[in-house]
Amino acid sequence: MISGTLNLAKKGNPVPFTTCVLAEYLNSANLAKIEISWAPVNNLVDGREKINSVLVLDGVSCEGGVKCNEKLLGLVSKSLTSDQKEWVDFAIDINSTDFSKLSKGFDKLENHLFMRSFLVGYKTTIADLLVWGVLRESAIFQKNLKANSLKDKDNLVRWYKFISEIPEAANSVKGFETAVTTEKAKDQGSFDLGLKNLVHGQVCTRFPPEPSGYLHIGHAKAAMMNQYIAKTYGGKLIIRFDDTNPSKEKTEFEETITEDLKLLGIEADFVSHTSDYFGELQKFAHKMILDGHAYCDDTDQATMREQRMVGEASKCRDITIDESLRRFGEIVMGSEEGQKYCLRAKISVDDKNKALRDPVIYRVNLTPHHRTGSVYKAYPLYDFACPIVDSIEGVTHALRSNEYKDRNPLYYWIAEKAGLRQPQICDFSRLNFVYTLLSKRKLQWFVDEGFVTGWDDPRFPTVRGIRRRGLTIEALRQYILMQGASQNQTMLEWDKLWSLNKKIIDPTAPRYTAVDFKNFVLVNLIGDSVPSVPEYRTMPLNKKNPDVGTKQVLYSNQILLEQADVASFSQGEEVTLMDWGNAFVETISRSSNPETGDVVVSATLKLNLQGNVKTTKKKVTWLGKLDNVSKPNAKLMDFDYLITKKKLEDSDDITDHLTEVTEFDTDSFVDPNLMSVKKGTIVQLERKGFYIVDKTPSETPDGTINLIFIPDGKAASLASKAQSGNNAPAKNKDEAPAKKTKSAANGKSPWGKSGTPSKSETPNKANTETNSKPVVTVKHVETKVSFNKVVIDQEGVSSMYIVDSLVDETVIDPRTLSSMYIVDRYIE
């Protein structure tokens, strides 16, 4: 079977629907295997005009719609019947902008289709698809069709709409509509990277994550940028694991990075590892020494750092090539002598760009590698390996965040001295968010010291962490598109990202009710409309979207209301019970308690279903009395930032800026319907906000369901609770913020008086016996607060990397990856 690729210009003149539907027909008939892709451009070949399609079959290419159509038709010409050939000739003849010729063609089609469903025979043939393609790309026909100006062509319009539903035609339209547009839409950043030599079909980019941690939101941007350029220009994307430091890297990290990239809709055309090239990299290092571009140095690290800072040459800089070769042999063997040496590039000792001051490019590391074991004793550094492997693998454009900008000259120098082709580097800004750490080293510190439950902790900016917090992948995709390829380094607020997320989840999130367990009020209902016996009524899960489904709601003569709601009632006042109707407040009983203060202990409401819900000021949520009201059935969780400073500088001691309390748990009653919802489901709790199911009753020791609050983008939900002085923000307008309380065992903060760890109290891995990690259980009257420090079994630490999928989100087909920026609906 013949195979190939077909690249089509979405903005071509004309848009090549004819070519596309022909290729779709050949694929469906198993006559060829052609990979079809649309690019958001008007021309596919630089220096040429109006090239709207490029077809490559078995290595032979042709350009332009006419030639591509001829090539594709040639594959079926021998099997065409005489009737089919007549309509093929007809389609070719009317494929023009000549209105008179088109008009005559319309008349012929209208007359022919008067008593027919197909042009030839009793099923769809290539004749139907070819003529449909000509009409679909005809601006004249489309304009008249849209303007409803083809009133005397009822049969033609009927036939055209019918063929549009045929898979080959429908797929052609879908591919066109889902292709990314490069036109700058509202709130969308520019993707003009200033790249050169963008030859369609020859572009190759790469995303080289180091398997030393989980993929975080900053990595997501880099991956999507590389994917965007590769797919836009019909090229390929390489995912290369930069595994040159066995001390930090693990198989678990590599596996989770692979899974998270798939979740983001990013699937590589080719997957590789830098370790695949360790042998070749050693040879290039050997060549660098022979050519006088590298030398082996035994200067201690502190002295070398000082010399590089002041621009002073090492004592080893001018040793002979033979001596450097001998020393490098010891490095490669990892001998005791070799462990004293490192290999340094011989560039400059006093360049203004300190990255060029004879950087280290090879060093000994006796830690077994997670892929190669103990085969190698020495490993190249990223700055040496990256340009060499990029060139070997055919990378044309190396896109990376501009934190590497001062090392770009080193990249080009290594490639030049190695005698290799130099890919083009392009820089863009990384995503930096307030109160957020993206350094894998610092994130690893939080994991190692037990301040979080793992790399998927909802307080972490990892892809898994933010998903567990309720951020959809579609929102992340759209947000990155909005940022564009800007090189401006800014500290971004989280508001726009979470606001975008809310717009995506709101239409399909089922609605449920929750009542705080603390001091809830059991209310008696009276009146003629009160059910004599409890009854269930069918209600929509989402009033705005019936497709979400229904739920069974319990209506009875006793209901649960929140303390804050009932405490605001006054006797005789008319209020609205949401999804039921109005009621008058008959009685309110209060009690004074030294520990809790004045609280409502009971109330009686008289239903008034004839009342006007628009006239009441208070509309409250409620739950029918549950079977067991002695203990809650749910825990609502909210989180604060891990650090108290918006931007942590390199000189800052992280322990001076740790947030004292970062997790807030509120015991609650929730709608029993919610108890059977699966893990990862996003729901809305009426008047409280959106939540994601983190643990189902079967996963918790007390049989409760755990839900995590999803920020909505509003200032109140994103403000640092440590800065605002409130441990728990109000979740609705009637609820007052919880008072800040002490949150430490024995009424004493483990962080010291300042609220941050003192030097003696800061966890220290070197002093684990005298400074073990305590489990702090906090109890107070407002909420249950778990301190942000937990114990992790260090022997079984790999278990924290096993993370079940939380949200059912479809991975995008890599053949249509450019569609990732188009949102039709939230993924079910």
N, C-alpha and C positions, 0 to 999 in steps of 0.2 A: 504493500500500500504506500502510495506517495504521501509524504509528510512535509510540513513547512509552517511558515508563519505569515500572518496577514496583519499589517499595521494600517490603521485607518485614521484619518484626520477628522476630528469632530467638527472643526470649523472649516472644513474643506469646501470648495466651490466647484461642483456640487458636493454635498455630503454623500459619501460613497455607499449608499444603502444597497445599490444593485450588486456591487462587489461583495458586500458583506453577506447578503442573503444567498448568493451563489456559493460562497464558502460554507455557509451553514447547511445548505442542501447537500453538498459533497460530504460533509461530516456525517450528517444523518443517514445518508445512503451508503456509508462505509466505503466510499470511493476515494477518500483522502482523509488525512488527519491534519487539520490546519488549526493552529492556535491563533485565535482572533483577539486583537486588542485595539482599543480606541485611545487616541492621544488628544488632549485638549489643545490642539494647534491647528493652524490653517495650512501648514506646509510641512511635509515630513522630511524634506531633504534641503539642507543648507545650500544656498547659492542657486537653487532652482525654484521656479514659481509653479504654484497650483499642482503640486504633487500630493494628491489627496489619499493615495494608497500605495503601499509598497508590499509586494508579494514575493516571498522566497519559497520555492519548492525544490526540495532536494539540492539545495545549495545554489540554485539558479534564481536570480531575482529579476523582477520587472517593476516598473514604476508607472503610476498614473492609472486612472480608472479604466480607460479604454483598453490599454494593454493587459491590465490585470483581468478584466472581464473576458478578453479573448483567450487568455491562458486558462482560466477556469472553465470556460465553455469548451475548450479543446479537450478537456478530460471526459466530457460526456457526449461529444459531437457524434460519435459512432453509434450511440444507443438512442439517439433522437428519432422519433417517428417523423413522418413528413408533416403532420399537423403541428407537432411541437416545434419543428424547425420553422414553420411559417410564423408562429407567434414569437419565436426568438428573433427572427428578422424584423418583425413588427416592433418589438421592444427596442431594438438597436436603432431603428429608423426614427421613432418618436422621442428618443433620448436627446432632446435639444431644447433650446429656449425659444424656438420658433412657435409662436402662439397658434398660427394657422395650422401648422402640422400637428400640434398637440390637439387642437380642437377637432380636427378630422379623426384623430386617434380616439378621442373620447367618444365621438359618435359611433365609430366602428365597435368599440367595446360595449357601448350601451345596447346597440342592436343585437350583437352576438350573445349577450348575456340575458336577453329577454326571457328565454326559456331554459337557461343553463345555470348551474352552480359553479362550473369550472370551465376553463377555456378549452380544455381537451379532455374528453372522456368523463369519467364519473369519480375522479379523485384528484387531489392536488398533484400537479406535475411541475417540472422546472419552468414550464411556460407561465403558469400562474405566478410563481415566485419571482421570475425575472421581470414580468410586466409590473407586478406589485412594487418591486424595487425601483423601477423607473419612475413610477408615480410617487413613491415615498420621497424620493430625492428631488422631485420636480417642485420648484418654488411656486410655479403657477397653479398646479393642481392643489397643493397644500393650502395656498391662500384662498382659493375658491371653496375648498372643502371646509375650512375654518369659518369662512363668511357665510356658509350655507347657501352658496350661489350655484350649486349644481342640482337645482330642483328638477330639471328635466333629465337628470341622469340617475334616476333612482336605482336602476339595476347595477350600474357601475359602482355607485356608492355602497350598495348592499354587498356586492362582491368584494370590494376593497376592504371593507370592515371585517368581512368574514375571513379573508386571507390574512389580515393583520393578526388574527388570533392563532393562525397556524404556527407551531413551534419555531420553525425556521425564521419566519418573519418577526414573531414576538421576541425571539432571542436577539435579533438584530436591533430592534428598538430598545430593548433593555440594556444591551451593551452600550449603545449610544447615550442613553439617558443617565446611566450610572457612572459614566466617565467624568473624572474631575475636571472642572473648569478652572482656568488660570485667571479668569477675570476677577478682579478684586471686589468681592462682595462686601456688604456692610459687616463691619467688625472682623474682617479677614485681613491678615497680614500679607505682605508681598512675599512671593517665593522667588524673586529675582535674585539669584545668587551670583550673578556675574560669571557664570561658568563658560568656559570656552571649549571648542571642539566637541560639541554635543551632537554627534552623528547618530541619527536614529538607528537603533538596533545594535549599536556598538558601545553604548554606555554601560559601565560596570561600577557599582558602588559597593561599599562593604560596611557592616556594622560589627566592630570587634569588642564585644563585652569580655571583661575579665571574670572568670567564674570564682569570684571571691566574695560574693554577696548576692542578694536578690536584686532583680531588676527594679529600679525606682523610676519615679516620674520624669527625672532628667534623662535617664537612658531612653525612655519611651520616645521623647522628642527626637533624639539622635537617630533611633531606629526608623521612625516614621519619615524623617527627612531623607535618609538614604533610600528608603523604599520609594518615596515620592518621585525623586529624580530618576531612579532606575525605571520605574514603570511608566512615567510620563514619556520617556524617550525610548520605550521599547527595549530596554536593556535588561540586565540581570543584577540581582542583589546577592551578595555573599554574606553569610553569617559566619564569622571566624572567631572562635574562642581564643582569646589572648592568654594562654595558659603558660606563662613564662616564670611564674613564682609559686613553686610547689608549697611554700610555707603557708600561703593564704587560700589556696584553691582546693575545691572539693567537687566530687562528682555530683553531690546533692545540688550545689549551686548551678552547675551546668544544666542539670535536668529541669530545675525550676525556671531558669532563664528561657530554655527552649519552650516550656509550657506557656510561660507568660507572653512570649513573642507570638505564639499561635493565638493566644487569647486576644492580642492586639490586632489580629488579622495580618500578621507579618510572617510569611513563610519564605524561606530562602530558596533561591534557584540552586544554591550550592552551599554546603556546610563544611567548614574546615576547622583546623586547629593550628595554632602556631607551632605546637609540638610536632605536627606532621613534617615540619621543615627544620627540626633541630640539627640534623646532620648537615644539611646545606648551609645553615647559618654558621655552623662551626667553620665550614670551608670559606665562607665569606669573611669571617673574622680573621682566619689565617691569611687570606689574601690581603686584607687591610694592613696586617703587620708587614707582610712582604713588600707592599707598596709604600711603606713608611708612613701610613696614615693612622697607626695605632701602636700603643706600647703598653707593656705590663708594669704595674705599679704596686709597691708594697707599703705605700704611705698609709698610716692609720687614718681612720675615718674623720676624726676630729681635726687632725692637721690638714687633711685634704680639703675639708670644708672651709677652713680658715684661709688656705692658700687660694682657693677658688674665689673666695669673697674679696680678697685684696689684690688678686691678679698676679700671684706669684707662681713661678714654674715649679713643678715637682722635681725632686732630685733624680727621678727615674726617667725623665722626659727624653733624655738624649742617650739612653742606653742603646746598645747595638740591636740591629734587627735580629741577629742570631740569638742574643740573650732574651729578647722578647719572645721569640719563637719557643725557646726552651721553657721559659716561664709559662707560656700559654699551654704547653704540653702538660705541665704540672696542674694548671687550672682545670684542663679537660679531664684529667684523671682524678681530680679532687683530692690530691695527696695532701699530706700535712703541710708541705711547703707551699703547694698551690693554694691552700686556703688563706695564705697571707697576701695573695695577689688579687688584682682585678685588672681587666683590660680597659684602657681608656682611649677614646678617639683623640688623635693628635690634630687639634684644630687651632686653638688659640688659648693663651693664658690670661689675657686681659681684654677680651672683646667686651664691648658695652652690653651685649646680650650675654648674660651669665650662663645661659643654656649652652653656649658654644665654648665655654671654658673647659676644654678637655673632659667631657662627660664620661662617666663609666658606661661601658656598653656590654660587658660580660663579667659574671662573678660566679663563685662557687656556692652551691647550695646542696647539702647532702641529704636534705629531706626527700624521701621518695615522692616521685611525681604521680598524680592520680591516674595518669594514662600510660606513662612510659616506665613507671616503677623506678628502679635504680640504674637504669641503662645509662643515664647522663648524670654527671656530677656537677656540671656547670651549665648556666642558662643565660641566654641573651636578655638584655633589658628591652623594654617596649620601644624605646627610641631607636634602637638598632634593628630590631626584628621587623617593626611595622613597615617601614618603607621598602625593605627587601621583599617581604612576603606580598605586600601590595603589588609590587612590580611583577613578581613571579606569577601571581594569580590573575593578572590582567586587569587590575583595578585601574579605571581611567580617571575617576574623581573621588578623592578622599574627603568626605564631609565630616567635620568634627567640631565640637564646641570650642569657642575661642579662648578657653582656659589654656589651650595648647599653642596659642598663637606665637609666643616667643620661642617655641620649639620647632616652628615650621622651617626656619633656615637649617636646622639640624637634620630634619627629615630630608630635605633636598640634598644636603651635603652627603649624607649616608648613601642615598641612591646614586649620586654622581660618582663617588669614590668606589662604590661597588660595581660601577660600569653598567648600571641598569637604567631602564626607562623610568622617567619621573612622572608619576600621576599628578594631577592638579589637586591642590588642597583648597578647600573652601571652608571658612569659619562661620559659625552662627552662635548666637548666645544660648547658654543653657537656661533651663527653667530654675529660677530661684524664688522660693516662697518665704514669706515672713514666718518666724517662729519655727522654721523647718530646717533640719540638717539633711544634706544630701551626700555628705562625705561617708563613703562606705566604712572608712576606718572608725569614724565616730558612731555610726550606726552599729557597727560590730561591737563597740564598747558597751552600748546599751544592752545588747544581747548577752554579751559575756558577763556583765555585771548583774544581770537579772532584773533590770529596770523595766523590761518588756517581756512578753511571753514568747517572743520569737520574731522572725523576720516578717511574719504576716500580721503582726500586731496592728490594730486599727489606728494606733497613734503614729505609725511609721508611714513615710512617703513612698514605700515600695508599691509596685503594682498590686500585689496581693493585699497589702495593708489598706490602701485606699478603696479597693474593691470590697474588702470586708467592712469598711466604713460606709459603704453604700454608693460609691461613685461608679457609674456605668462606664464601660469602655467607650461607648459611643460619645459620651460627654467629653472624655479625655481626648478622643480623636478630633472632635470639633474644636476643642480649646486649643490644641496644638496648631491646627490650621489657622485659627484666629491670630496666633502669635506670629506666624510667618517665619521668615528667615532673618529677622533683625539681628544685628550684632550688638545692640545696646544691652548692657548688663543692668538689669533692674531687679528690685525685690518686688515680686508680684504678691498681691493680696489673693486670698482664696475665694473671695466673694463671687467673681465672675464664673469661675469653674463650677462652684456649687449651684449657682443660679441656673447655669446651663443644664446641669444635671437634673434640677428640679423640673425644668420644662420637659425633659425627656421622660421622667418617671411618672409625672402627674397624670397623664391621660390613661395609664393602664394600671396604676397602683390600686389594689382593692382597699376599701375603707373599713376600718373596724373601730371599736370603742375601747378605751382603757380608763380605769379609775384608780387613783392612787390608793394604796392599801392603808397608808398612815391616816388614822382618824377618819376613815370613810364613814358615811352616814347611811344607815338603813332607813329608807323613807317609805312610809305607808301611803298608799293611794286610795282615795275614796271617790265615790261618785257613780252615777249610773253607767258610765262607759268603761269602768274598770272590769277586766275579765274576772268571772267568778272562779275560774280555775286557770292556772297558767297555760298559755297557748303560744305556739310558734307561728310567726308570719314570715312569708318569703319577701325579702328585700334585696334590692340591687347592691352588688358590691361596690359599684362606682356609678353614681347617678348620671354622670356625664357620658359614660361609656357602657351601655348594656352588654356589650360583648365580653366584659370581664367576668360576668356570671352573677350568681345570686347567693344569698346566705339566709340562714334561718335565725330569726331574732326572737328572743323570749320576751313576751309581754305578760306581766303578772301584777298582783296588787302590792308587791314590794319590790323596790328598785334600789340600786346603789348609786349614790351621788358623792362627788368629791367634797371634802371638808371646806375647801376654799369657796366652792360655789354656794353651798348651803349657808355658810357663814355670812355671805353677802345678801341673803334674802331678808326681807322684812315681812311681818305678818300682814296678810291681805294683799300682798303683791302678786301680780300675774306674771308668770314666767313661761318659757317655752321648753318643753322636753323635745329635743330634736328627734325627728322621725316618728313622733307620736302626736303632739299637739300641745295646747296651752293647759296651764293648771294654776289654781290659786293656792297661795301658801296659807294653810289653815293654822298650824301650830309649829313652833320651833322650841325645842328643849335644849338648854345649854348647861354645861357643867364647868366648874372652875377646878383646875388641878395645878398644884405647885410646880409640877414638872412640865406639863403641857400648856398651861394657861387656859383661857376660856375657849372651849370647843363646843360645837353642836353635837349632841349625842343622838338626837332623833328629830324627825319632822314628819308632818302630815301634809300632803298636797291633795287638793280636790280637782279632778280632771274637768277641763272646760274645753272640749274639743271643738266647740263652735267659736271659740275665741280666734281673733285675728293674730297670726304669728308675726305680722309685720309691725304690730304696735308694741310688742314687748321689747324691753331693753336687754334682758338676759335670756340667752338661749344656751342650754346646758346639755351635755352628753350624760348618758345614764346606762346602766346595765341591769337587766332583770336579775333578781336575786339568784346567786349561784348556789349549788348544792353545799359547798363548803366555804364559808366566809371567815373561817378561823385562821387561814393562812393564804398568802397570795399565790397566784398561779403564774406570775410573770415577773421578770426583772428587766426594767428599762435602764439602759446604760448610756452614758454620755462621757465624753473625754475632753481633756484640755491638752494644750500643747506640751510637749516634753520640756521645753525650755522657756524661760521668761523673757528673753531678749529677742527682738525682732530679727536682728542680724548678728550672728555670732562671728566675731573676728578671729583670725588665726591666733592672735595673741591672748584670746580669752581662755580662761580655765573653765571648761564645761561644767565642772562641779559647782562653780559659783553662780550658775544660771539654771539650775534644775528646778522645775516646777514642783512644789511641795506635794500637791495632790493632783493627780491627772485622770482618775477614774471616779465616776459618780454613778452609784446604783440606786435605783428607786424601786422598791417592791410595789407591785400593782396587781389589780384584777384586770384581765382582758377578756374580750368577747370569746366564749368557748370555741367559736368557729375558727379562731386564729390558732388554736392549739394544734390543729392538724396540718397547718401550712408547712411546706417543706423548707429546709434550710436554704438561705440565700434569697428568699422571696422579699421583695420590697413592698411595704404596705404603708398606708397612712392611718395614724391614730387620730381620730377627729379632735380638733382643737389642740393637738400636741405636736403634730408634725409627721414627717416621714421617718420610717424605721426599716431596718433590714434584720431579718431573722438570723441570728448568729448561732444559736443552739436550740434544738428542738427538745421537748420534754424528755425524750428517750436519751438525750445526751447530757442531762444535768442530774446530779445526785438527788435533788429534791423534787424532780419532776416538773420544774417550771420551764417556761419558754423564755429565752434571753433575746432581747431586741436591742440593737444599737441605733441611737439617734443619728439621722443623716442631716448635716447642716443644709440650710435652705438658701444660703447666700446672703441672708440678712445680717446686719452688723451684730445683733444680739446673739446669734448662734455661732458667730465666728470670733467674737471678742475673747481675748485671753482672760480666763476666769481668775487667774492669779493676779493679773494687773487690775482687773475691775473690782477685786475684793469679794466677789461672789463665787462660792464653790459650785453652785448649781444654778444655771440660768432659768428664768421663768419660761415655761413652755406655752403659756397662753396669756392673753391680756388680763385675765382676771386673777392670775396667780402671782403672788408676790415672790420676789427672788428669795431663795433660801439664805439664811444667815450663815456667814462663814463660821465654822466651828473648828475646834481642835481636832486634829486627825492623826493621833498617834497613841500607841498603847501607853497606859498609865498616865495619860494627860500630858505627855512630854514629847515634843517633836524630835524625831530621830535626826533631823537635819541641824539641830542646834538652835540657838536663839534667833539667828538671822533667817531661818527657814531654808537655808541651803547647807550642804554638807560641810562640816569643818574638816580641816586637813586630817585630823585624827579619826574622823567618822566616815570619811570617804572610802568606799570599798576599794580594796587593794588586793589584786590577785597574788601578790608576793606575801601577803599576810592573812591567808584564808583561815588559819587556825584561830587567831585572836580576833579576827574581824569577820565573822561569818555573816551570811545574809539572813536577816531575820524575816519571818513572815509576820506582817503587822496586820492585825484585825482591828478595824475601827468601828466603834459603835457610838452613835449620837442620835439625837431626836429628829434631825432634819432628814437625812438620808443615810444609807449605808455607804461608806466610802472605803474602797480598797486602796491601800497605798500603792504607789507605782513601782513597787519592788517585789519581785517574786523569785522563788527558788526554782532553778532549772537543774534537773539531774544531769550533771556534766558527762556521766558515762553514757547516758542515753540521749545525748543532745541531738543526734541526727534525726530523732523522731520529730523535732520541731519543723523539719523541712517538709514533712508529709502534710500537704494541705489539700483538703477536698475542695472541689469547685463550689463557690458560693452562689454565683448567679448564672443561670442558664443563658449564656450569650453565644450566639452562633459565630463560629470562626469564619471569616470571609474567605471565599474561594480565592486563592492567590492569583488566578488568571484574571480576576476582576477587582484586584486590590484597590485600584484607584477610586472605587466607589465608597471607600471607607468614610469619606467626608460628607456623604449625602445621607440624610436621616429622613426616613419616611414615618417611622414609628419606633417606639421602644421595643426592644427585643423581648419576646415573651419568655 
